[in-house]
Amino acid sequence: MASRRSARVLLSGLASVRSIAAQQVRISASFKSPNSRCFSLAAAARQQEAVKEALATPARNSIVQAEVGKDGISLKFEDLSSTQMPFVWLRDNCRCPDCYSPQALGRKFLLTDLELDVNATKMESNAEMIRVEWNDGHVSEYPSDWLHSRAFTPTARAKRRNTYAYKREPWGADHKLREFDYESMKKDDRVLLDWLLTMETQGSAMLKNVPDKETAGPEMIEHIAFVKQSHYGPRSPVINRPNTNNVAFTNAKLGMHNDLPQYEHMPGIIFIQCVEQHEGTGGESVIADGLFGAEYLRRNHPQAFEILTTTDSYFWDKGHANYSWEMDEFYKIARFPIITVDSQKEVVRVAVNNAIRDSYIDLPADRVKSFYSAMKLFNDILYDNSVVFKMDSGDMMTLDNVRCLHGREGYEAYSQRHIESSYLDWDEARCRRRRIQEKLGQLQTI
């Protein structure tokens, strides 16, 4: 009986989605998005309907044992894994239509209404689901697959971490950038997925056979998701500009850096297109893995690592437009450590940019020299483990901008060297990766 009730709930949810999809088909007939990558509302509804239909498939991780305990329900699955599902978590994640919207894929149940000491008064189970009656009279049902994928086990938790983001692989001076064909990335989602996974794990790749036009970077980004705008607009011609508004737009040597740390939310991936390379001496690129450098610093110079992860730096950028698509006037300031770690002490961001690192330092005078010592040591480690090469016209280098650093050798002032840069946020890149994996059957999120 419980299974039939669960099926009715699921079918009811699917009927609602189909109804909404039918309405959205009519709406989309008059809706034209200015963005070439925008899905129609009807297409979005069909995608969500497919997710709901996945819920109705037979359980692949059947429940073989379910027992009510003091604080939760203990479950054992057919793969012999076992877990306890706390009462408070189960109640918070009730799947019924009053508590959860299957159309919006969002919780309607309010945290204000959650009782921390909620208890089950009755529990029924079979291979495909459990049904719980709560002490407040509410009834909840949970499919076995859904419970298995959210188990509080190391395996299930690690799988979700990979769904969020793949583990990064540090690299040093022997690193070789993987190469991808530009047009193949546009035409074949499997190639695009390979690039996305390479960027998540290695943080670097080279696109070859790039069209000879200044907008090739933004066009590829629009194929993936959306261009990350800055006060320099959707793209930046990196050339020797008169009346320049950035040191990068000169012929000077650039130390290795991350782009735009003057933004609190730094761009995630930078696309560096070589439209025309300098023919003579100079213009070589140098790149390094900030993750590798930070971990080397942590392991071999823990005091310097502590300084760079606990001392905030100011990054600033003030100027005026050189082109019509740039902001007329700008004045940005951001403040965070050169190396940022998360709650697990893992390095999540490196912010190095000597050109726009502010002269203001929010430290007592007696701590300034040790801060400089740590910065210089980190810089030396990065250069000692860097890769140097010269891009060809038609190349486009892509780098994880919150991890990898890039710089260039100076070149003659009269050179026609022309580089274009544009940006993609990591939120959008990982979003596209998950959607392609779902389409290819490589990722299940229900």
WOWO-V218947 format. One record per residue. N is the residue number from 1. RES is the residue in three letters. PHI is phi in whole degrees, -180 to 180 (999 if undefined). NEAR is the number of other ideal C-beta (glycine too) atoms within 12 Angstrom. D_LAST is the distance of its C-alpha to the last C-alpha in whole Angstrom. Layout:
[[N	RES	PHI	NEAR	D_LAST] [N	RES	PHI	NEAR	D_LAST]]
This chain:
[[1	MET	999	12	23] [2	ALA	-62	28	20] [3	SER	-65	24	18] [4	ARG	-64	15	20] [5	ARG	-62	21	19] [6	SER	-60	32	15] [7	ALA	-64	21	15] [8	ARG	-63	18	18] [9	VAL	-61	32	15] [10	LEU	-65	34	13] [11	LEU	-65	20	15] [12	SER	-63	22	17] [13	GLY	-63	30	14] [14	LEU	-65	27	14] [15	ALA	-61	20	18] [16	SER	-64	23	17] [17	VAL	-63	32	15] [18	ARG	-63	24	18] [19	SER	-64	17	21] [20	ILE	-64	26	20] [21	ALA	-60	27	19] [22	ALA	-63	18	23] [23	GLN	-65	17	24] [24	GLN	-72	26	23] [25	VAL	-61	20	24] [26	ARG	-67	16	28] [27	ILE	-63	18	27] [28	SER	-67	21	26] [29	ALA	-61	12	30] [30	SER	-106	11	32] [31	PHE	-105	18	29] [32	LYS	-123	12	30] [33	SER	-81	16	29] [34	PRO	-74	9	31] [35	ASN	-99	16	29] [36	SER	-67	17	28] [37	ARG	-94	24	25] [38	CYS	-67	16	24] [39	PHE	-76	19	21] [40	SER	-71	22	22] [41	LEU	-62	24	21] [42	ALA	-65	23	20] [43	ALA	-64	21	19] [44	ALA	-62	26	16] [45	ALA	-64	31	16] [46	ARG	-65	22	15] [47	GLN	-63	25	12] [48	GLN	-69	32	10] [49	GLU	-63	29	11] [50	ALA	-62	25	10] [51	VAL	-64	30	6] [52	LYS	-65	33	8] [53	GLU	-64	20	10] [54	ALA	-63	26	7] [55	LEU	-65	36	7] [56	ALA	-89	28	10] [57	THR	-74	20	11] [58	PRO	-59	16	13] [59	ALA	-65	30	12] [60	ARG	-100	20	13] [61	ASN	-129	33	13] [62	SER	-64	26	15] [63	ILE	-83	38	17] [64	VAL	-107	22	21] [65	GLN	-157	21	22] [66	ALA	-142	33	21] [67	GLU	-136	20	24] [68	VAL	-85	25	25] [69	GLY	-112	17	26] [70	LYS	-68	13	28] [71	ASP	-116	18	25] [72	GLY	-175	27	22] [73	ILE	-114	37	21] [74	SER	-91	28	21] [75	LEU	-122	40	19] [76	LYS	-126	26	20] [77	PHE	-108	33	18] [78	GLU	-64	19	19] [79	ASP	-84	22	19] [80	LEU	75	15	21] [81	SER	-75	27	19] [82	SER	-141	25	20] [83	THR	-158	33	19] [84	GLN	-104	24	20] [85	MET	-106	39	17] [86	PRO	-59	25	20] [87	PHE	-55	33	21] [88	VAL	-63	22	21] [89	TRP	-70	24	17] [90	LEU	-60	40	16] [91	ARG	-66	36	18] [92	ASP	-62	28	17] [93	ASN	-111	28	13] [94	CYS	-58	34	14] [95	ARG	-100	39	12] [96	CYS	-69	29	15] [97	PRO	-62	25	16] [98	ASP	-76	17	19] [99	CYS	-103	27	16] [100	TYR	-146	27	13] [101	SER	-99	21	13] [102	PRO	-70	34	11] [103	GLN	-76	27	13] [104	ALA	-87	18	13] [105	LEU	55	21	10] [106	GLY	-140	13	12] [107	ARG	-77	21	14] [108	LYS	-98	20	17] [109	PHE	-65	26	18] [110	LEU	-90	13	21] [111	LEU	-61	14	22] [112	THR	-58	7	26] [113	ASP	-93	18	25] [114	LEU	-84	22	23] [115	GLU	-91	18	26] [116	LEU	-65	14	26] [117	ASP	-100	15	27] [118	VAL	-60	28	25] [119	ASN	-134	25	26] [120	ALA	-89	35	24] [121	THR	-94	17	27] [122	LYS	-157	19	26] [123	MET	-140	30	23] [124	GLU	-121	25	22] [125	SER	-146	33	20] [126	ASN	-144	24	19] [127	ALA	-63	25	18] [128	GLU	-101	35	15] [129	MET	-169	37	14] [130	ILE	-125	40	16] [131	ARG	-123	34	18] [132	VAL	-123	37	20] [133	GLU	-103	24	23] [134	TRP	-97	31	24] [135	ASN	-71	16	27] [136	ASP	-96	20	27] [137	GLY	93	12	27] [138	HIS	-74	28	23] [139	VAL	-124	29	21] [140	SER	-129	40	17] [141	GLU	-130	38	15] [142	TYR	-134	44	12] [143	PRO	-67	37	10] [144	SER	-64	40	11] [145	ASP	-60	30	8] [146	TRP	-62	37	6] [147	LEU	-67	41	10] [148	HIS	-62	36	11] [149	SER	-71	30	9] [150	ARG	-110	30	10] [151	ALA	-60	33	13] [152	PHE	-89	24	16] [153	THR	-111	24	18] [154	PRO	-57	12	19] [155	THR	-66	21	17] [156	ALA	-66	26	14] [157	ARG	-68	17	15] [158	ALA	-66	15	17] [159	LYS	-63	20	14] [160	ARG	-68	20	12] [161	ARG	-61	17	16] [162	ASN	-71	23	16] [163	THR	-63	25	12] [164	TYR	-66	20	15] [165	ALA	-160	28	18] [166	TYR	-78	27	19] [167	LYS	-66	16	23] [168	ARG	-85	32	26] [169	GLU	-112	22	29] [170	PRO	-64	31	32] [171	TRP	-142	30	35] [172	GLY	-122	23	39] [173	ALA	-68	22	42] [174	ASP	-91	12	41] [175	HIS	-69	26	38] [176	LYS	-117	16	37] [177	LEU	-69	31	35] [178	ARG	-69	25	33] [179	GLU	-110	25	34] [180	PHE	-134	33	32] [181	ASP	-83	25	34] [182	TYR	-57	32	33] [183	GLU	-68	21	33] [184	SER	-64	22	31] [185	MET	-64	36	28] [186	LYS	-77	25	28] [187	LYS	-93	14	28] [188	ASP	-125	18	26] [189	ASP	-63	23	22] [190	ARG	-67	19	22] [191	VAL	-68	24	25] [192	LEU	-61	35	24] [193	LEU	-62	30	21] [194	ASP	-60	26	24] [195	TRP	-64	41	25] [196	LEU	-60	40	22] [197	LEU	-69	32	22] [198	THR	-63	32	26] [199	MET	-66	42	26] [200	GLU	-67	32	23] [201	THR	-88	25	25] [202	GLN	-102	31	29] [203	GLY	76	44	29] [204	SER	-156	44	31] [205	ALA	-166	39	32] [206	MET	-122	35	35] [207	LEU	-94	41	34] [208	LYS	-111	27	37] [209	ASN	58	21	39] [210	VAL	-76	36	38] [211	PRO	-57	23	40] [212	ASP	-82	18	43] [213	LYS	-151	19	42] [214	GLU	-70	28	41] [215	THR	-98	24	38] [216	ALA	-62	34	36] [217	GLY	-65	39	34] [218	PRO	-58	33	33] [219	GLU	-68	29	32] [220	MET	-67	40	30] [221	ILE	-63	40	28] [222	GLU	-64	27	28] [223	HIS	-68	33	26] [224	ILE	-86	39	23] [225	ALA	-164	32	23] [226	PHE	-137	28	26] [227	VAL	-70	34	29] [228	LYS	-82	37	30] [229	GLN	-80	23	33] [230	SER	-138	32	36] [231	HIS	-70	27	39] [232	TYR	-91	38	40] [233	GLY	90	27	38] [234	PRO	-77	29	35] [235	ARG	-155	35	38] [236	SER	-129	39	41] [237	PRO	-71	31	44] [238	VAL	-91	42	45] [239	ILE	-135	30	48] [240	ASN	-79	28	52] [241	ARG	-90	25	52] [242	PRO	-73	11	55] [243	ASN	52	13	54] [244	THR	-64	25	51] [245	ASN	-112	31	48] [246	ASN	-161	35	47] [247	VAL	-59	25	48] [248	ALA	-62	37	46] [249	PHE	-93	29	48] [250	THR	-132	25	51] [251	ASN	-98	29	52] [252	ALA	-72	23	52] [253	LYS	-64	21	51] [254	LEU	-112	34	47] [255	GLY	-67	29	46] [256	MET	-63	36	43] [257	HIS	-158	37	40] [258	ASN	-99	46	37] [259	ASP	-81	42	37] [260	LEU	56	36	37] [261	PRO	-72	40	37] [262	GLN	-75	34	38] [263	TYR	-101	32	35] [264	GLU	-58	17	33] [265	HIS	-109	22	30] [266	MET	-65	35	31] [267	PRO	-58	40	30] [268	GLY	-81	39	27] [269	ILE	-128	45	29] [270	ILE	-106	45	32] [271	PHE	-107	48	33] [272	ILE	-112	41	37] [273	GLN	-98	41	39] [274	CYS	-92	36	42] [275	VAL	-78	30	44] [276	GLU	-148	25	47] [277	GLN	-94	28	48] [278	HIS	-68	31	52] [279	GLU	-81	16	54] [280	GLY	-90	18	56] [281	THR	-72	13	56] [282	GLY	108	23	53] [283	GLY	88	35	49] [284	GLU	-66	26	48] [285	SER	-95	37	44] [286	VAL	-132	30	43] [287	ILE	-131	44	40] [288	ALA	-151	41	39] [289	ASP	-94	39	35] [290	GLY	-63	46	35] [291	LEU	-66	38	33] [292	PHE	-59	35	35] [293	GLY	-63	41	38] [294	ALA	-66	44	37] [295	GLU	-70	29	36] [296	TYR	-63	29	39] [297	LEU	-63	37	41] [298	ARG	-61	28	39] [299	ARG	-73	14	40] [300	ASN	-105	17	44] [301	HIS	-139	26	45] [302	PRO	-59	18	43] [303	GLN	-68	17	45] [304	ALA	-65	31	44] [305	PHE	-60	30	41] [306	GLU	-62	21	41] [307	ILE	-64	30	43] [308	LEU	-76	39	41] [309	THR	-97	32	37] [310	THR	-120	21	39] [311	THR	-107	30	42] [312	ASP	-75	25	41] [313	SER	-117	38	42] [314	TYR	-93	26	43] [315	PHE	-122	32	42] [316	TRP	-140	23	43] [317	ASP	-154	31	44] [318	LYS	-132	17	47] [319	GLY	179	26	48] [320	HIS	-139	19	48] [321	ALA	-75	20	47] [322	ASN	-101	27	49] [323	TYR	-129	22	47] [324	SER	-65	9	46] [325	TRP	-87	21	42] [326	GLU	-90	26	43] [327	MET	-65	22	43] [328	ASP	-55	15	46] [329	GLU	-139	13	47] [330	PHE	-142	24	44] [331	TYR	-155	16	44] [332	LYS	-104	27	41] [333	ILE	-140	22	41] [334	ALA	-128	27	38] [335	ARG	-145	23	39] [336	PHE	-167	31	37] [337	PRO	-69	31	38] [338	ILE	-65	44	38] [339	ILE	-122	43	36] [340	THR	-108	32	33] [341	VAL	-115	24	31] [342	ASP	-95	14	28] [343	SER	-65	7	27] [344	GLN	-95	8	27] [345	LYS	68	16	30] [346	GLU	-88	21	29] [347	VAL	-71	33	30] [348	VAL	-115	26	28] [349	ARG	-157	35	31] [350	VAL	-121	47	34] [351	ALA	-130	43	36] [352	VAL	-127	42	40] [353	ASN	-162	36	42] [354	ASN	-64	29	46] [355	ALA	-66	29	47] [356	ILE	-115	34	45] [357	ARG	-67	31	45] [358	ASP	-69	23	47] [359	SER	-76	13	50] [360	TYR	-74	14	49] [361	ILE	-127	21	48] [362	ASP	-87	18	47] [363	LEU	-142	19	49] [364	PRO	-64	11	52] [365	ALA	-59	10	55] [366	ASP	-76	8	55] [367	ARG	-108	16	52] [368	VAL	-68	18	52] [369	LYS	-64	15	53] [370	SER	-66	23	51] [371	PHE	-65	30	48] [372	TYR	-62	22	50] [373	SER	-61	20	50] [374	ALA	-68	33	46] [375	MET	-61	34	45] [376	LYS	-67	23	48] [377	LEU	-63	29	47] [378	PHE	-63	42	43] [379	ASN	-61	31	45] [380	ASP	-64	22	47] [381	ILE	-64	36	44] [382	LEU	-61	39	42] [383	TYR	-70	23	45] [384	ASP	-65	21	46] [385	ASN	-122	31	43] [386	SER	-95	32	42] [387	VAL	-121	31	42] [388	VAL	-118	20	45] [389	PHE	-161	24	45] [390	LYS	-120	24	46] [391	MET	-69	35	44] [392	ASP	-99	24	45] [393	SER	-58	25	45] [394	GLY	98	24	42] [395	ASP	-94	33	40] [396	MET	-140	46	37] [397	MET	-87	41	36] [398	THR	-119	46	32] [399	LEU	-134	43	32] [400	ASP	-71	47	29] [401	ASN	-74	42	32] [402	VAL	-98	41	31] [403	ARG	-132	44	31] [404	CYS	-92	45	34] [405	LEU	-114	44	37] [406	HIS	-141	43	40] [407	GLY	-152	34	43] [408	ARG	-155	38	46] [409	GLU	-79	27	50] [410	GLY	-67	24	52] [411	TYR	-147	30	54] [412	GLU	-66	18	57] [413	ALA	-63	18	57] [414	TYR	-84	13	58] [415	SER	-63	24	55] [416	GLN	-92	21	53] [417	ARG	-52	35	50] [418	HIS	-139	29	47] [419	ILE	-117	41	43] [420	GLU	-117	40	40] [421	SER	-124	42	38] [422	SER	-152	41	34] [423	TYR	-135	41	31] [424	LEU	-133	42	27] [425	ASP	-77	29	25] [426	TRP	-64	33	23] [427	ASP	-56	21	20] [428	GLU	-74	25	20] [429	ALA	-65	41	21] [430	ARG	-68	29	18] [431	CYS	-58	24	16] [432	ARG	-66	33	17] [433	ARG	-60	37	17] [434	ARG	-65	30	13] [435	ARG	-66	29	13] [436	ILE	-66	28	15] [437	GLN	-61	26	14] [438	GLU	-61	23	11] [439	LYS	-63	19	14] [440	LEU	-89	18	15] [441	GLY	75	10	13] [442	GLN	-100	20	13] [443	LEU	-147	26	10] [444	GLN	-119	24	6] [445	THR	-130	24	4] [446	ILE	-126	30	0]]
